[in-house]
Amino acid sequence: MLHAPCSMPQRPPRRRSGYILFELVLALGIFAIAVLGLAKTLNQALETANLLKRDQIIRIGMRNFLEEIRRKPLTEMSMSTMDATYGVTYTSSTEPVSLRTTRGDTLTDIYNLTIKATSSFNDVPQEDTLTVYVYKPAQQQR
């Protein structure tokens, strides 16, 4: 005699919805941390670009000030000017220099021209200096 197989009640499959929600929250947390890291890096890159731009502006300003000053007579070479647009003050000063040639002769009418650019960025003072030799013959000093 054949018996009919006994059927056992089947369990419904377990739901994993709790795990899916946990994985979703974890993935969103990791994504948020990555986005914040990228935002911080972008902010630092922008600050660095602003500093480089400011340095370039100061270098160009010093070059322009040098070209303006070195064409003046010696008595007018020591001066100060302010660039109100960028908040940079340019100051120049001269002092005589005594140089000797390889033959032992002393060169005259050579001066050391120093240009200082003073500014501040984020309330931090900054001073850049440019020093060059200029030749001003005695007949041009009058």
N, CA, C and O atoms as CSV, one atom per row, in Angstrom:
chain,resi,resn,atom,element,x,y,z
A,1,MET,N,N,0.813,-1.114,0.000
A,1,MET,CA,C,0.000,0.000,0.000
A,1,MET,C,C,0.893,1.222,0.000
A,1,MET,O,O,1.861,1.344,0.750
A,2,LEU,N,N,0.537,2.042,-0.814
A,2,LEU,CA,C,1.283,3.268,-0.974
A,2,LEU,C,C,0.626,4.356,-0.160
A,2,LEU,O,O,-0.586,4.570,-0.201
A,3,HIS,N,N,1.449,5.006,0.552
A,3,HIS,CA,C,0.942,6.128,1.319
A,3,HIS,C,C,1.251,7.414,0.583
A,3,HIS,O,O,2.276,7.564,-0.082
A,4,ALA,N,N,0.372,8.276,0.725
A,4,ALA,CA,C,0.602,9.590,0.118
A,4,ALA,C,C,1.650,10.332,0.945
A,4,ALA,O,O,1.636,10.279,2.174
A,5,PRO,N,N,2.522,10.998,0.282
A,5,PRO,CA,C,3.543,11.705,1.047
A,5,PRO,C,C,2.897,12.739,1.950
A,5,PRO,O,O,1.928,13.418,1.612
A,6,CYS,N,N,3.462,12.801,3.039
A,6,CYS,CA,C,2.956,13.706,4.058
A,6,CYS,C,C,3.487,15.094,3.765
A,6,CYS,O,O,4.700,15.277,3.668
A,7,SER,N,N,2.657,16.023,3.631
A,7,SER,CA,C,3.124,17.360,3.314
A,7,SER,C,C,3.272,18.159,4.582
A,7,SER,O,O,2.350,18.256,5.392
A,8,MET,N,N,4.422,18.717,4.739
A,8,MET,CA,C,4.708,19.551,5.890
A,8,MET,C,C,4.428,20.989,5.495
A,8,MET,O,O,4.616,21.383,4.344
A,9,PRO,N,N,3.996,21.733,6.430
A,9,PRO,CA,C,3.737,23.122,6.078
A,9,PRO,C,C,5.054,23.827,5.718
A,9,PRO,O,O,6.052,23.669,6.421
A,10,GLN,N,N,5.059,24.599,4.633
A,10,GLN,CA,C,6.261,25.300,4.186
A,10,GLN,C,C,6.326,26.670,4.845
A,10,GLN,O,O,5.324,27.374,4.977
A,11,ARG,N,N,7.526,27.017,5.249
A,11,ARG,CA,C,7.743,28.318,5.843
A,11,ARG,C,C,7.919,29.362,4.752
A,11,ARG,O,O,8.499,29.088,3.701
A,12,PRO,N,N,7.419,30.541,5.007
A,12,PRO,CA,C,7.680,31.592,4.023
A,12,PRO,C,C,9.150,32.005,4.107
A,12,PRO,O,O,9.730,31.966,5.192
A,13,PRO,N,N,9.772,32.402,2.982
A,13,PRO,CA,C,11.192,32.795,3.016
A,13,PRO,C,C,11.385,34.014,3.921
A,13,PRO,O,O,10.534,34.900,4.001
A,14,ARG,N,N,12.516,34.023,4.587
A,14,ARG,CA,C,12.825,35.132,5.491
A,14,ARG,C,C,13.053,36.396,4.701
A,14,ARG,O,O,13.610,36.376,3.603
A,15,ARG,N,N,12.622,37.468,5.264
A,15,ARG,CA,C,12.829,38.746,4.608
A,15,ARG,C,C,14.128,39.352,5.126
A,15,ARG,O,O,14.455,39.263,6.309
A,16,ARG,N,N,14.848,39.966,4.210
A,16,ARG,CA,C,16.112,40.570,4.571
A,16,ARG,C,C,16.010,42.095,4.520
A,16,ARG,O,O,17.014,42.775,4.310
A,17,SER,N,N,14.839,42.619,4.704
A,17,SER,CA,C,14.654,44.059,4.572
A,17,SER,C,C,15.451,44.835,5.613
A,17,SER,O,O,15.901,45.942,5.317
A,18,GLY,N,N,15.639,44.319,6.784
A,18,GLY,CA,C,16.443,44.990,7.806
A,18,GLY,C,C,17.889,45.121,7.375
A,18,GLY,O,O,18.518,46.151,7.619
A,19,TYR,N,N,18.417,44.103,6.744
A,19,TYR,CA,C,19.794,44.149,6.268
A,19,TYR,C,C,19.941,45.104,5.092
A,19,TYR,O,O,20.946,45.807,4.989
A,20,ILE,N,N,18.981,45.135,4.230
A,20,ILE,CA,C,19.040,46.037,3.077
A,20,ILE,C,C,19.028,47.487,3.542
A,20,ILE,O,O,19.768,48.317,3.013
A,21,LEU,N,N,18.197,47.792,4.523
A,21,LEU,CA,C,18.151,49.153,5.049
A,21,LEU,C,C,19.490,49.529,5.686
A,21,LEU,O,O,19.980,50.641,5.489
A,22,PHE,N,N,20.077,48.609,6.444
A,22,PHE,CA,C,21.378,48.856,7.069
A,22,PHE,C,C,22.452,49.089,6.014
A,22,PHE,O,O,23.267,50.000,6.155
A,23,GLU,N,N,22.464,48.281,4.963
A,23,GLU,CA,C,23.449,48.443,3.887
A,23,GLU,C,C,23.267,49.778,3.167
A,23,GLU,O,O,24.247,50.415,2.782
A,24,LEU,N,N,22.018,50.202,2.986
A,24,LEU,CA,C,21.741,51.471,2.339
A,24,LEU,C,C,22.248,52.647,3.183
A,24,LEU,O,O,22.851,53.578,2.650
A,25,VAL,N,N,22.006,52.606,4.486
A,25,VAL,CA,C,22.484,53.667,5.374
A,25,VAL,C,C,24.012,53.687,5.394
A,25,VAL,O,O,24.614,54.761,5.382
A,26,LEU,N,N,24.630,52.538,5.425
A,26,LEU,CA,C,26.090,52.448,5.411
A,26,LEU,C,C,26.659,53.013,4.102
A,26,LEU,O,O,27.642,53.753,4.134
A,27,ALA,N,N,26.067,52.684,2.971
A,27,ALA,CA,C,26.535,53.181,1.677
A,27,ALA,C,C,26.372,54.698,1.594
A,27,ALA,O,O,27.260,55.389,1.095
A,28,LEU,N,N,25.246,55.217,2.079
A,28,LEU,CA,C,25.045,56.667,2.067
A,28,LEU,C,C,26.042,57.372,2.977
A,28,LEU,O,O,26.517,58.456,2.641
A,29,GLY,N,N,26.367,56.783,4.112
A,29,GLY,CA,C,27.369,57.361,5.012
A,29,GLY,C,C,28.737,57.426,4.362
A,29,GLY,O,O,29.423,58.443,4.472
A,30,ILE,N,N,29.144,56.367,3.691
A,30,ILE,CA,C,30.437,56.335,3.001
A,30,ILE,C,C,30.453,57.371,1.870
A,30,ILE,O,O,31.450,58.066,1.675
A,31,PHE,N,N,29.355,57.468,1.136
A,31,PHE,CA,C,29.262,58.450,0.055
A,31,PHE,C,C,29.357,59.870,0.601
A,31,PHE,O,O,30.039,60.713,0.017
A,32,ALA,N,N,28.677,60.145,1.721
A,32,ALA,CA,C,28.721,61.483,2.321
A,32,ALA,C,C,30.126,61.835,2.774
A,32,ALA,O,O,30.555,62.974,2.586
A,33,ILE,N,N,30.852,60.906,3.359
A,33,ILE,CA,C,32.232,61.153,3.791
A,33,ILE,C,C,33.123,61.447,2.585
A,33,ILE,O,O,33.979,62.330,2.641
A,34,ALA,N,N,32.919,60.697,1.488
A,34,ALA,CA,C,33.712,60.929,0.284
A,34,ALA,C,C,33.429,62.311,-0.300
A,34,ALA,O,O,34.355,63.002,-0.725
A,35,VAL,N,N,32.169,62.716,-0.324
A,35,VAL,CA,C,31.814,64.032,-0.871
A,35,VAL,C,C,32.403,65.145,0.000
A,35,VAL,O,O,32.903,66.136,-0.533
A,36,LEU,N,N,32.354,65.002,1.320
A,36,LEU,CA,C,32.938,66.004,2.205
A,36,LEU,C,C,34.449,66.101,2.007
A,36,LEU,O,O,35.010,67.197,2.035
A,37,GLY,N,N,35.103,64.972,1.810
A,37,GLY,CA,C,36.545,64.979,1.541
A,37,GLY,C,C,36.870,65.699,0.241
A,37,GLY,O,O,37.835,66.462,0.174
A,38,LEU,N,N,36.070,65.460,-0.788
A,38,LEU,CA,C,36.292,66.144,-2.059
A,38,LEU,C,C,36.034,67.649,-1.934
A,38,LEU,O,O,36.753,68.452,-2.527
A,39,ALA,N,N,35.016,68.029,-1.169
A,39,ALA,CA,C,34.723,69.449,-0.975
A,39,ALA,C,C,35.864,70.144,-0.237
A,39,ALA,O,O,36.228,71.270,-0.575
A,40,LYS,N,N,36.432,69.476,0.774
A,40,LYS,CA,C,37.551,70.050,1.511
A,40,LYS,C,C,38.765,70.214,0.604
A,40,LYS,O,O,39.450,71.236,0.664
A,41,THR,N,N,39.033,69.232,-0.225
A,41,THR,CA,C,40.153,69.300,-1.161
A,41,THR,C,C,39.948,70.426,-2.168
A,41,THR,O,O,40.894,71.145,-2.491
A,42,LEU,N,N,38.734,70.586,-2.663
A,42,LEU,CA,C,38.438,71.666,-3.598
A,42,LEU,C,C,38.634,73.025,-2.932
A,42,LEU,O,O,39.163,73.944,-3.557
A,43,ASN,N,N,38.222,73.165,-1.687
A,43,ASN,CA,C,38.398,74.417,-0.953
A,43,ASN,C,C,39.886,74.745,-0.788
A,43,ASN,O,O,40.290,75.894,-0.969
A,44,GLN,N,N,40.688,73.758,-0.451
A,44,GLN,CA,C,42.131,73.977,-0.318
A,44,GLN,C,C,42.757,74.365,-1.655
A,44,GLN,O,O,43.649,75.212,-1.705
A,45,ALA,N,N,42.286,73.740,-2.740
A,45,ALA,CA,C,42.809,74.080,-4.066
A,45,ALA,C,C,42.464,75.521,-4.429
A,45,ALA,O,O,43.289,76.220,-5.017
A,46,LEU,N,N,41.273,75.971,-4.091
A,46,LEU,CA,C,40.878,77.352,-4.364
A,46,LEU,C,C,41.702,78.342,-3.543
A,46,LEU,O,O,42.095,79.391,-4.054
A,47,GLU,N,N,41.965,78.022,-2.279
A,47,GLU,CA,C,42.800,78.895,-1.446
A,47,GLU,C,C,44.213,78.981,-1.997
A,47,GLU,O,O,44.807,80.060,-2.014
A,48,THR,N,N,44.755,77.864,-2.443
A,48,THR,CA,C,46.095,77.855,-3.030
A,48,THR,C,C,46.124,78.678,-4.316
A,48,THR,O,O,47.075,79.421,-4.557
A,49,ALA,N,N,45.089,78.548,-5.137
A,49,ALA,CA,C,45.023,79.331,-6.372
A,49,ALA,C,C,44.955,80.825,-6.060
A,49,ALA,O,O,45.573,81.629,-6.758
A,50,ASN,N,N,44.210,81.205,-5.021
A,50,ASN,CA,C,44.142,82.618,-4.632
A,50,ASN,C,C,45.488,83.139,-4.155
A,50,ASN,O,O,45.865,84.267,-4.473
A,51,LEU,N,N,46.220,82.324,-3.388
A,51,LEU,CA,C,47.554,82.732,-2.930
A,51,LEU,C,C,48.514,82.896,-4.111
A,51,LEU,O,O,49.284,83.855,-4.164
A,52,LEU,N,N,48.464,81.965,-5.046
A,52,LEU,CA,C,49.337,82.061,-6.222
A,52,LEU,C,C,48.987,83.280,-7.066
A,52,LEU,O,O,49.875,83.945,-7.599
A,53,LYS,N,N,47.697,83.574,-7.188
A,53,LYS,CA,C,47.275,84.757,-7.937
A,53,LYS,C,C,47.781,86.022,-7.248
A,53,LYS,O,O,48.266,86.939,-7.910
A,54,ARG,N,N,47.668,86.072,-5.925
A,54,ARG,CA,C,48.134,87.244,-5.179
A,54,ARG,C,C,49.652,87.406,-5.326
A,54,ARG,O,O,50.138,88.521,-5.514
A,55,ASP,N,N,50.397,86.306,-5.242
A,55,ASP,CA,C,51.851,86.378,-5.438
A,55,ASP,C,C,52.196,86.896,-6.832
A,55,ASP,O,O,53.122,87.691,-6.991
A,56,GLN,N,N,51.457,86.448,-7.832
A,56,GLN,CA,C,51.703,86.908,-9.199
A,56,GLN,C,C,51.391,88.399,-9.328
A,56,GLN,O,O,52.125,89.127,-9.996
A,57,ILE,N,N,50.317,88.856,-8.700
A,57,ILE,CA,C,49.965,90.277,-8.739
A,57,ILE,C,C,51.076,91.107,-8.094
A,57,ILE,O,O,51.445,92.162,-8.611
A,58,ILE,N,N,51.610,90.628,-6.960
A,58,ILE,CA,C,52.689,91.353,-6.284
A,58,ILE,C,C,53.949,91.378,-7.139
A,58,ILE,O,O,54.614,92.410,-7.226
A,59,ARG,N,N,54.289,90.256,-7.772
A,59,ARG,CA,C,55.472,90.221,-8.643
A,59,ARG,C,C,55.336,91.180,-9.822
A,59,ARG,O,O,56.281,91.891,-10.164
A,60,ILE,N,N,54.172,91.197,-10.434
A,60,ILE,CA,C,53.950,92.104,-11.564
A,60,ILE,C,C,54.004,93.553,-11.084
A,60,ILE,O,O,54.579,94.408,-11.758
A,61,GLY,N,N,53.408,93.834,-9.926
A,61,GLY,CA,C,53.450,95.185,-9.368
A,61,GLY,C,C,54.868,95.627,-9.059
A,61,GLY,O,O,55.232,96.775,-9.313
A,62,MET,N,N,55.684,94.712,-8.505
A,62,MET,CA,C,57.080,95.045,-8.214
A,62,MET,C,C,57.853,95.306,-9.505
A,62,MET,O,O,58.680,96.216,-9.562
A,63,ARG,N,N,57.588,94.516,-10.532
A,63,ARG,CA,C,58.261,94.712,-11.813
A,63,ARG,C,C,57.883,96.069,-12.415
A,63,ARG,O,O,58.746,96.794,-12.911
A,64,ASN,N,N,56.597,96.407,-12.371
A,64,ASN,CA,C,56.159,97.705,-12.895
A,64,ASN,C,C,56.760,98.861,-12.092
A,64,ASN,O,O,57.204,99.857,-12.664
A,65,PHE,N,N,56.772,98.722,-10.766
A,65,PHE,CA,C,57.346,99.762,-9.915
A,65,PHE,C,C,58.838,99.923,-10.193
A,65,PHE,O,O,59.343,101.045,-10.227
A,66,LEU,N,N,59.543,98.817,-10.391
A,66,LEU,CA,C,60.965,98.860,-10.730
A,66,LEU,C,C,61.194,99.611,-12.041
A,66,LEU,O,O,62.077,100.465,-12.121
A,67,GLU,N,N,60.409,99.300,-13.056
A,67,GLU,CA,C,60.576,99.969,-14.347
A,67,GLU,C,C,60.288,101.464,-14.237
A,67,GLU,O,O,60.939,102.270,-14.903
A,68,GLU,N,N,59.328,101.837,-13.411
A,68,GLU,CA,C,59.003,103.248,-13.223
A,68,GLU,C,C,60.110,103.976,-12.468
A,68,GLU,O,O,60.469,105.101,-12.818
A,69,ILE,N,N,60.652,103.334,-11.432
A,69,ILE,CA,C,61.646,103.959,-10.558
A,69,ILE,C,C,63.007,104.085,-11.230
A,69,ILE,O,O,63.653,105.126,-11.105
A,70,ARG,N,N,63.445,103.084,-11.917
A,70,ARG,CA,C,64.823,103.098,-12.425
A,70,ARG,C,C,65.050,104.122,-13.521
A,70,ARG,O,O,66.202,104.414,-13.843
A,71,ARG,N,N,64.008,104.673,-14.103
A,71,ARG,CA,C,64.153,105.713,-15.111
A,71,ARG,C,C,64.238,107.111,-14.496
A,71,ARG,O,O,64.532,108.080,-15.197
A,72,LYS,N,N,63.986,107.218,-13.203
A,72,LYS,CA,C,64.009,108.521,-12.527
A,72,LYS,C,C,65.437,108.885,-12.136
A,72,LYS,O,O,66.307,108.017,-12.068
A,73,PRO,N,N,65.679,110.173,-11.878
A,73,PRO,CA,C,66.991,110.563,-11.349
A,73,PRO,C,C,67.201,109.967,-9.958
A,73,PRO,O,O,66.239,109.608,-9.278
A,74,LEU,N,N,68.448,109.864,-9.545
A,74,LEU,CA,C,68.790,109.220,-8.280
A,74,LEU,C,C,68.088,109.876,-7.088
A,74,LEU,O,O,67.694,109.189,-6.145
A,75,THR,N,N,67.934,111.175,-7.128
A,75,THR,CA,C,67.321,111.874,-5.998
A,75,THR,C,C,65.841,111.540,-5.845
A,75,THR,O,O,65.283,111.732,-4.764
A,76,GLU,N,N,65.196,111.049,-6.891
A,76,GLU,CA,C,63.771,110.729,-6.853
A,76,GLU,C,C,63.492,109.229,-6.776
A,76,GLU,O,O,62.335,108.810,-6.830
A,77,MET,N,N,64.537,108.422,-6.652
A,77,MET,CA,C,64.343,106.965,-6.672
A,77,MET,C,C,63.816,106.411,-5.357
A,77,MET,O,O,63.204,105.343,-5.348
A,78,SER,N,N,64.032,107.100,-4.261
A,78,SER,CA,C,63.519,106.627,-2.973
A,78,SER,C,C,62.117,107.181,-2.779
A,78,SER,O,O,61.935,108.375,-2.543
A,79,MET,N,N,61.132,106.304,-2.881
A,79,MET,CA,C,59.752,106.742,-2.748
A,79,MET,C,C,58.873,105.584,-2.307
A,79,MET,O,O,59.331,104.449,-2.179
A,80,SER,N,N,57.608,105.889,-2.078
A,80,SER,CA,C,56.649,104.880,-1.656
A,80,SER,C,C,55.325,105.139,-2.352
A,80,SER,O,O,54.928,106.291,-2.527
A,81,THR,N,N,54.639,104.075,-2.750
A,81,THR,CA,C,53.331,104.194,-3.379
A,81,THR,C,C,52.442,103.038,-2.929
A,81,THR,O,O,52.924,101.968,-2.556
A,82,MET,N,N,51.138,103.279,-2.972
A,82,MET,CA,C,50.165,102.277,-2.507
A,82,MET,C,C,49.282,101.858,-3.677
A,82,MET,O,O,48.762,102.702,-4.406
A,83,ASP,N,N,49.118,100.550,-3.849
A,83,ASP,CA,C,48.167,100.010,-4.819
A,83,ASP,C,C,46.887,99.713,-4.047
A,83,ASP,O,O,46.778,98.682,-3.384
A,84,ALA,N,N,45.915,100.630,-4.137
A,84,ALA,CA,C,44.690,100.509,-3.337
A,84,ALA,C,C,43.830,99.323,-3.777
A,84,ALA,O,O,43.063,98.792,-2.974
A,85,THR,N,N,43.943,98.907,-5.018
A,85,THR,CA,C,43.127,97.797,-5.516
A,85,THR,C,C,43.440,96.503,-4.771
A,85,THR,O,O,42.529,95.765,-4.397
A,86,TYR,N,N,44.720,96.228,-4.557
A,86,TYR,CA,C,45.134,94.977,-3.922
A,86,TYR,C,C,45.680,95.177,-2.513
A,86,TYR,O,O,46.013,94.200,-1.842
A,87,GLY,N,N,45.779,96.418,-2.051
A,87,GLY,CA,C,46.265,96.681,-0.703
A,87,GLY,C,C,47.745,96.406,-0.523
A,87,GLY,O,O,48.165,95.907,0.521
A,88,VAL,N,N,48.533,96.728,-1.530
A,88,VAL,CA,C,49.976,96.495,-1.493
A,88,VAL,C,C,50.690,97.840,-1.486
A,88,VAL,O,O,50.363,98.726,-2.275
A,89,THR,N,N,51.670,97.992,-0.590
A,89,THR,CA,C,52.485,99.196,-0.541
A,89,THR,C,C,53.878,98.872,-1.070
A,89,THR,O,O,54.535,97.949,-0.588
A,90,TYR,N,N,54.322,99.638,-2.063
A,90,TYR,CA,C,55.647,99.464,-2.648
A,90,TYR,C,C,56.539,100.599,-2.164
A,90,TYR,O,O,56.174,101.770,-2.266
A,91,THR,N,N,57.716,100.247,-1.635
A,91,THR,CA,C,58.668,101.226,-1.124
A,91,THR,C,C,60.025,100.940,-1.741
A,91,THR,O,O,60.454,99.788,-1.822
A,92,SER,N,N,60.706,102.014,-2.182
A,92,SER,CA,C,62.032,101.835,-2.776
A,92,SER,C,C,63.059,102.654,-2.012
A,92,SER,O,O,62.747,103.709,-1.461
A,93,SER,N,N,64.279,102.154,-1.988
A,93,SER,CA,C,65.390,102.866,-1.369
A,93,SER,C,C,66.663,102.543,-2.157
A,93,SER,O,O,66.771,101.483,-2.774
A,94,THR,N,N,67.622,103.473,-2.128
A,94,THR,CA,C,68.890,103.273,-2.833
A,94,THR,C,C,70.050,103.467,-1.873
A,94,THR,O,O,69.952,104.207,-0.894
A,95,GLU,N,N,71.140,102.796,-2.169
A,95,GLU,CA,C,72.385,102.990,-1.433
A,95,GLU,C,C,73.548,102.742,-2.384
A,95,GLU,O,O,73.477,101.851,-3.231
A,96,PRO,N,N,74.599,103.508,-2.254
A,96,PRO,CA,C,75.747,103.342,-3.160
A,96,PRO,C,C,76.449,102.005,-2.924
A,96,PRO,O,O,76.479,101.475,-1.814
A,97,VAL,N,N,77.004,101.491,-4.001
A,97,VAL,CA,C,77.710,100.209,-3.949
A,97,VAL,C,C,79.112,100.427,-4.493
A,97,VAL,O,O,79.300,101.129,-5.487
A,98,SER,N,N,80.080,99.832,-3.846
A,98,SER,CA,C,81.454,99.920,-4.301
A,98,SER,C,C,81.872,98.543,-4.818
A,98,SER,O,O,82.016,97.596,-4.045
A,99,LEU,N,N,82.063,98.447,-6.116
A,99,LEU,CA,C,82.462,97.185,-6.751
A,99,LEU,C,C,83.826,97.343,-7.386
A,99,LEU,O,O,84.153,98.395,-7.935
A,100,ARG,N,N,84.622,96.282,-7.307
A,100,ARG,CA,C,85.956,96.287,-7.912
A,100,ARG,C,C,85.971,95.311,-9.077
A,100,ARG,O,O,85.373,94.235,-9.023
A,101,THR,N,N,86.663,95.712,-10.121
A,101,THR,CA,C,86.824,94.839,-11.280
A,101,THR,C,C,87.978,93.881,-11.016
A,101,THR,O,O,88.653,93.978,-9.992
A,102,THR,N,N,88.198,92.965,-11.939
A,102,THR,CA,C,89.311,92.016,-11.789
A,102,THR,C,C,90.665,92.712,-11.914
A,102,THR,O,O,91.674,92.188,-11.444
A,103,ARG,N,N,90.694,93.899,-12.552
A,103,ARG,CA,C,91.940,94.669,-12.670
A,103,ARG,C,C,92.184,95.541,-11.449
A,103,ARG,O,O,93.230,96.183,-11.349
A,104,GLY,N,N,91.240,95.575,-10.521
A,104,GLY,CA,C,91.415,96.369,-9.315
A,104,GLY,C,C,90.795,97.747,-9.379
A,104,GLY,O,O,90.883,98.504,-8.413
A,105,ASP,N,N,90.167,98.095,-10.498
A,105,ASP,CA,C,89.515,99.396,-10.614
A,105,ASP,C,C,88.210,99.385,-9.819
A,105,ASP,O,O,87.565,98.346,-9.681
A,106,THR,N,N,87.831,100.545,-9.303
A,106,THR,CA,C,86.573,100.676,-8.571
A,106,THR,C,C,85.521,101.255,-9.497
A,106,THR,O,O,85.724,102.297,-10.120
A,107,LEU,N,N,84.403,100.568,-9.577
A,107,LEU,CA,C,83.289,101.059,-10.393
A,107,LEU,C,C,82.515,102.098,-9.588
A,107,LEU,O,O,82.232,101.903,-8.406
A,108,THR,N,N,82.183,103.191,-10.239
A,108,THR,CA,C,81.446,104.252,-9.559
A,108,THR,C,C,80.063,104.393,-10.177
A,108,THR,O,O,79.772,103.823,-11.229
A,109,ASP,N,N,79.222,105.158,-9.506
A,109,ASP,CA,C,77.874,105.464,-9.981
A,109,ASP,C,C,76.972,104.229,-10.081
A,109,ASP,O,O,76.029,104.205,-10.871
A,110,ILE,N,N,77.268,103.207,-9.274
A,110,ILE,CA,C,76.405,102.018,-9.216
A,110,ILE,C,C,75.719,102.031,-7.856
A,110,ILE,O,O,76.350,102.264,-6.825
A,111,TYR,N,N,74.423,101.778,-7.874
A,111,TYR,CA,C,73.616,101.839,-6.652
A,111,TYR,C,C,72.793,100.562,-6.515
A,111,TYR,O,O,72.412,99.925,-7.497
A,112,ASN,N,N,72.539,100.220,-5.270
A,112,ASN,CA,C,71.701,99.069,-4.957
A,112,ASN,C,C,70.280,99.589,-4.741
A,112,ASN,O,O,70.022,100.312,-3.779
A,113,LEU,N,N,69.369,99.227,-5.624
A,113,LEU,CA,C,67.973,99.640,-5.524
A,113,LEU,C,C,67.181,98.494,-4.897
A,113,LEU,O,O,67.149,97.385,-5.431
A,114,THR,N,N,66.541,98.772,-3.754
A,114,THR,CA,C,65.746,97.763,-3.047
A,114,THR,C,C,64.284,98.182,-3.075
A,114,THR,O,O,63.931,99.302,-2.706
A,115,ILE,N,N,63.452,97.265,-3.517
A,115,ILE,CA,C,62.009,97.500,-3.550
A,115,ILE,C,C,61.350,96.496,-2.609
A,115,ILE,O,O,61.590,95.293,-2.702
A,116,LYS,N,N,60.510,97.008,-1.694
A,116,LYS,CA,C,59.781,96.154,-0.766
A,116,LYS,C,C,58.291,96.280,-1.047
A,116,LYS,O,O,57.766,97.384,-1.191
A,117,ALA,N,N,57.623,95.150,-1.122
A,117,ALA,CA,C,56.169,95.117,-1.280
A,117,ALA,C,C,55.589,94.584,0.021
A,117,ALA,O,O,55.869,93.452,0.415
A,118,THR,N,N,54.782,95.400,0.687
A,118,THR,CA,C,54.189,95.026,1.963
A,118,THR,C,C,52.685,94.884,1.779
A,118,THR,O,O,52.023,95.781,1.256
A,119,SER,N,N,52.154,93.744,2.214
A,119,SER,CA,C,50.718,93.492,2.110
A,119,SER,C,C,50.310,92.549,3.221
A,119,SER,O,O,51.148,92.089,3.996
A,120,SER,N,N,49.024,92.264,3.297
A,120,SER,CA,C,48.548,91.265,4.257
A,120,SER,C,C,47.449,90.458,3.596
A,120,SER,O,O,46.645,90.988,2.831
A,121,PHE,N,N,47.423,89.174,3.899
A,121,PHE,CA,C,46.419,88.254,3.372
A,121,PHE,C,C,45.864,87.474,4.543
A,121,PHE,O,O,46.610,86.805,5.258
A,122,ASN,N,N,44.561,87.554,4.744
A,122,ASN,CA,C,43.907,86.921,5.900
A,122,ASN,C,C,44.548,87.388,7.206
A,122,ASN,O,O,44.784,86.591,8.114
A,123,ASP,N,N,44.825,88.683,7.286
A,123,ASP,CA,C,45.422,89.315,8.466
A,123,ASP,C,C,46.815,88.791,8.791
A,123,ASP,O,O,47.272,88.915,9.927
A,124,VAL,N,N,47.491,88.211,7.813
A,124,VAL,CA,C,48.875,87.761,7.984
A,124,VAL,C,C,49.751,88.670,7.130
A,124,VAL,O,O,49.641,88.652,5.904
A,125,PRO,N,N,50.638,89.481,7.770
A,125,PRO,CA,C,51.473,90.395,6.975
A,125,PRO,C,C,52.475,89.625,6.125
A,125,PRO,O,O,52.993,88.579,6.518
A,126,GLN,N,N,52.728,90.182,4.947
A,126,GLN,CA,C,53.661,89.562,4.009
A,126,GLN,C,C,54.542,90.656,3.443
A,126,GLN,O,O,54.059,91.734,3.098
A,127,GLU,N,N,55.836,90.381,3.346
A,127,GLU,CA,C,56.765,91.349,2.776
A,127,GLU,C,C,57.664,90.645,1.777
A,127,GLU,O,O,58.315,89.652,2.103
A,128,ASP,N,N,57.694,91.164,0.559
A,128,ASP,CA,C,58.549,90.631,-0.497
A,128,ASP,C,C,59.569,91.699,-0.857
A,128,ASP,O,O,59.262,92.891,-0.844
A,129,THR,N,N,60.788,91.268,-1.180
A,129,THR,CA,C,61.870,92.205,-1.463
A,129,THR,C,C,62.503,91.875,-2.807
A,129,THR,O,O,62.696,90.710,-3.154
A,130,LEU,N,N,62.819,92.923,-3.550
A,130,LEU,CA,C,63.514,92.811,-4.822
A,130,LEU,C,C,64.711,93.743,-4.762
A,130,LEU,O,O,64.557,94.924,-4.450
A,131,THR,N,N,65.900,93.236,-5.056
A,131,THR,CA,C,67.116,94.037,-5.017
A,131,THR,C,C,67.830,93.919,-6.359
A,131,THR,O,O,68.086,92.817,-6.843
A,132,VAL,N,N,68.150,95.080,-6.957
A,132,VAL,CA,C,68.870,95.113,-8.229
A,132,VAL,C,C,69.920,96.216,-8.182
A,132,VAL,O,O,69.812,97.162,-7.401
A,133,TYR,N,N,70.940,96.080,-9.031
A,133,TYR,CA,C,71.932,97.135,-9.198
A,133,TYR,C,C,71.462,98.043,-10.330
A,133,TYR,O,O,70.965,97.573,-11.353
A,134,VAL,N,N,71.627,99.343,-10.131
A,134,VAL,CA,C,71.319,100.307,-11.188
A,134,VAL,C,C,72.528,101.212,-11.388
A,134,VAL,O,O,73.259,101.522,-10.447
A,135,TYR,N,N,72.713,101.618,-12.614
A,135,TYR,CA,C,73.822,102.502,-12.962
A,135,TYR,C,C,73.249,103.888,-13.230
A,135,TYR,O,O,72.419,104.067,-14.122
A,136,LYS,N,N,73.698,104.857,-12.456
A,136,LYS,CA,C,73.258,106.239,-12.599
A,136,LYS,C,C,74.495,107.130,-12.712
A,136,LYS,O,O,75.066,107.520,-11.694
A,137,PRO,N,N,74.905,107.448,-13.910
A,137,PRO,CA,C,76.083,108.306,-14.074
A,137,PRO,C,C,75.861,109.677,-13.433
A,137,PRO,O,O,74.729,110.143,-13.300
A,138,ALA,N,N,76.960,110.305,-13.042
A,138,ALA,CA,C,76.907,111.588,-12.316
A,138,ALA,C,C,76.179,112.664,-13.110
A,138,ALA,O,O,75.500,113.495,-12.506
A,139,GLN,N,N,76.290,112.687,-14.443
A,139,GLN,CA,C,75.640,113.742,-15.197
A,139,GLN,C,C,74.116,113.590,-15.185
A,139,GLN,O,O,73.425,114.576,-15.443
A,140,GLN,N,N,73.554,112.409,-14.899
A,140,GLN,CA,C,72.107,112.218,-14.865
A,140,GLN,C,C,71.534,112.542,-13.493
A,140,GLN,O,O,70.314,112.645,-13.358
A,141,GLN,N,N,72.365,112.705,-12.474
A,141,GLN,CA,C,71.872,112.940,-11.120
A,141,GLN,C,C,71.403,114.369,-10.932
A,141,GLN,O,O,70.646,114.628,-9.996
A,142,ARG,N,N,71.806,115.293,-11.756
A,142,ARG,CA,C,71.437,116.701,-11.588
A,142,ARG,C,C,70.021,116.970,-11.950
A,142,ARG,O,O,69.567,118.111,-11.859
